[in-house]
Amino acid sequence: KWIVVDCGVSFGGPDLPGIELIMANPEFLEENADDVLALILTHSHEDHYGAVLDLWPVFDKPVYATPFTAAMLAAKRAGDGIVENVGIPDHLDPGAEEADMYWGKIVGEWGDFKATVSADYTKMGGVPVPIQVVDSIQIVRDYFANSVLNGGDTIPITGDPLFRYENYADPLPQKIVQKGVQFTLEYRLSDNLTAKAIGASRSYRRDDTNNYGPNNLRGLVSTGANTPPVLRSFSGWYGFLERFQTQSQKTMEVQILGEYDQINFVLGGFYFDEDARDFGTTRLPFFISSTLASDVIQLRDYSVKSKSKAAFAQVDYRPDFLGGIVELTGGIRYTKDTRDFQQVTPIVRSLPLSGDNWSYILGANIDVSDDIMVYGRYSTGYRAGGFN
């Protein structure tokens, strides 16, 4: 007999272009459907319950979950889209957010020179949704029931969207700033040759706080001290560094394009540079029993630096001796990537990576008539800066 634990989804990344959702193959369960007894959902994260509505109905077997996870699943069944709390004013909605976005573009042409430059700036801010304890498993309720005895406050459990904990430290606003500039420059060197440059720069920064719950819940931990298993401090823009994410990217591609009677070609080079950092603290209890927990404290601080360089060439050749109806294509590209992971905490370690790749393309087009073209192509590909 089988009891299934969780039924979630994963999400496609750069290595799976065009793939949005990834689900488990249910073939084994379908073949053994008579022996499947039930599904147990541990919690309501997408990677644990996101595929239930897609994969589980065929089994017609019970699903066991906490009331909160069950409510989330019911809301998911109700339909797609953004859920808005229409019962309270917008300025009281804990998820309210303001965003200011600016965008501009300039296109110019001066003789043999053409330029397109665009830029954007976005600033977002708001109060993140605070953690309200609307449901918990029994061991959590039993553990925090002793909070007052340990010098703390009571654990409030509520489903009221306007309820505010008296002992809850009000969250400070989250701030996100992202900006970028992109350009394409083109200059006609002669009747047959054109130089082209395509570049972009983009940056992102996010500052916020970790608001895990009420501010003064206390419990007995394995070290023997009565410490608050949930702590809160301030983020980078407010005096103390608690949680921030930064990322910057720069890319540049240069091309020389040629157009002749029988031959068209492009020669070029590509450069990509990326710096990213993620810093944050996590402090949460791991429950050993209804009276004892392990106070898990972890500081996360790591950075990633990536560089990619490439050179490429492609030629299209339409020879006269074949009557001008056949076009042959050949191209090659060499890419060199480096990526350096640096982790400061919780363990100091690094992971430098490097790799290179040769990609090529071979093809032929045949104009059989004015209305019919036959073509064949064989190619390989590689996403610069995307390896992991």
Secondary structure, DSSP 8 states (H G I E B T S, - for coil): -EEEE---EEE--TTSTT--EEE--THHHHHTGGGEEEEE-----HHHHTTHHHHSGGG---EE--HHHHHHHHHHHH-SS----TTS-GGG-TT-EEEEEEEEEEEEEETTEEEEEEEEEEEEEE-----------HHHHHHHTTTGGGT---------TT---TT------EEEEEEEEEEEEEEE-SSSEEEEEEEEEEEEEEEE----S-TT--EEBTTS-EE-SS-----GGGTS--EEEEEEEEEEEEEEEEE-SSEEEEEEEEEEEEEEEEEEEEEEEEESSSS-EEEEEEEEEEEEEEEEEEEEEEEEE--GGGTT-EEEEEEEEEEEEEEEEEEEESS-EEEEEEEEEEEEEEEEEEE-SSS-EEEEEEE----TT---
